[in-house]
Amino acid sequence: MSAYSSAAASPNDLEAFFMPFTPNRAFKAKPRLLSRSKDMHYYTPEGRAVLDATAGLWCANAGHNRDPIVEAIQHQAAEMDFAPPFQYGHPKAFAVAARIAALAPGDLDHVFLCNSGSEAGDSALKIALAYHATTGNATRTRLIGRERGYHGVGFGGISVGGMSPNRKMFGSLLPGVDHLPHTYNREKQAFSKGEPEWGAERADALENLVALHDASTIAAVIVEPMAGSTGAIPAPVGYLKRLRELCDKYGILLIFDEVITGFGRLGYAFAAERYGVVPDMITFAKGVTSGAVPMGGVLVRKHIYDAFVKSDAPVIDLFHGYTYSAHPLACAASLATLDLYREEGLFERARALEPIWADAFHSLRSKPGVLDIRTVGLVGAVDFESRADGVGRRAYEGMERLFHDEGMMVRTAGDTFAVSPPLIVSESQMGEIVEKIGRTLDAIF
Ligand SMILES: Cc1ncc(COP(=O)(O)O)c(C=O)c1O
């Protein structure tokens, strides 16, 4: 084994790593360790295969350790490790921006690059504020998010986000933020395949916020086309169009957070295309490199770019950026990933598989304790009854069983299992995912 390889190494001590979004003690008492990955699988340090039903963390859309991506990263690492993105550039940064812009609808034709979905969210909110300031609308400072929304963990993201555990311990957050209501209603939407019929009218709540705050104070609205982290809640039919109309009516910028829905998850490069709606900005991350190197970004419409990039040649256009914006390794990984998506038709593949996936996943309806099932694109979520000792405990037990007994990874959100396999998933692997979840539901009730 090479001195650099950790594939077979087990750590001696798990104590030092302060794990994110994890119960550290419980994990360290009974770890779920992964040390290798290929295509649809992870492998534990002992070499046990684990079916990846979640594309890592909604990111490995092309599958894991695909040869062209690995080679592109290796080549780039040998050629140039880093180039400053402020006042200097490197060719792959421009190439990757052009490729991403070409995938986006309408005139979303400029790309700001960063390193994560959280940075993308905060960057989009800052660009919205600065856009209004620079176009003579400096009173437009209010940011509108949505209940049950997730936009990462920066202060901007948690402020517009709508998940109380992510907010409640972190002080007063950004001032001047308000929220739209979420779009989930189990009574009216349970067991919908794709976008639920009920719920477009929830967009009209923006009228109430305009009445309360006045449009002249509102900079932007940010929503996920499918709320991922609170259990995969697809937008109701017509909801996003309605939001677009209202934002146009009141001069408010509309931002889609496509950190999960971008790069094929809903069968299109961006969900904006699926819904026939062009937002003013799209945030992305994860699938842009299939998770191989951290990267995120913000697509902006031409009028936004033009507002900053004026002809009178300032020394700097936008006072925002990251040391690792357009990192050469990330750009190389992204170019190879985008090639793979195109060559293998993976977005179209997800679209074609959606009805088959939906039928397979909805077969879980007969399992014990199931309260709702949602599917859209290559995403599935199943809600089930909580245990008396607290919300999320039954799902945690299920996640442990799935890993140790069934050899599969899922995401949990409260008492929901959410799955989002790599877009290379085979039909038999879809069946395997459903079977493993089904057996687990039998076991935890
Ligand atoms: C919709 C959405 N926005 C933002 C983020 C944050 O991305 P990151 O964890 O890369 O900062 C996530 C992460 O899951 C997400 O689902």
The ligand as a MOL file (V3000), in Angstrom:
LIG
                    3D

  0  0  0     0  0            999 V3000
M  V30 BEGIN CTAB
M  V30 COUNTS 16 16 0 0 0
M  V30 BEGIN ATOM
M  V30 1 C -30.2990 23.5950 -0.8720 0
M  V30 2 C -28.9700 23.6680 -0.2160 0
M  V30 3 N -28.3410 24.8510 -0.1520 0
M  V30 4 C -27.1190 24.9630 0.4260 0
M  V30 5 C -26.4940 23.8770 0.9760 0
M  V30 6 C -25.1640 24.0410 1.6550 0
M  V30 7 O -24.1690 23.4700 0.9300 0
M  V30 8 P -22.7430 23.2120 1.6210 0
M  V30 9 O -22.9500 22.1500 2.6420 0
M  V30 10 O -21.8870 22.8010 0.4450 0
M  V30 11 O -22.2820 24.4920 2.2020 0
M  V30 12 C -27.1020 22.6320 0.9190 0
M  V30 13 C -26.4490 21.4430 1.4980 0
M  V30 14 O -27.0030 20.3780 1.5880 0
M  V30 15 C -28.3790 22.5270 0.3280 0
M  V30 16 O -29.0370 21.3710 0.3090 0
M  V30 END ATOM
M  V30 BEGIN BOND
M  V30 1 1 1 2
M  V30 2 1 2 3
M  V30 3 2 2 15
M  V30 4 2 3 4
M  V30 5 1 4 5
M  V30 6 1 5 6
M  V30 7 2 5 12
M  V30 8 1 6 7
M  V30 9 1 7 8
M  V30 10 2 8 9
M  V30 11 1 8 10
M  V30 12 1 8 11
M  V30 13 1 12 13
M  V30 14 1 12 15
M  V30 15 2 13 14
M  V30 16 1 15 16
M  V30 END BOND
M  V30 END CTAB
M  END
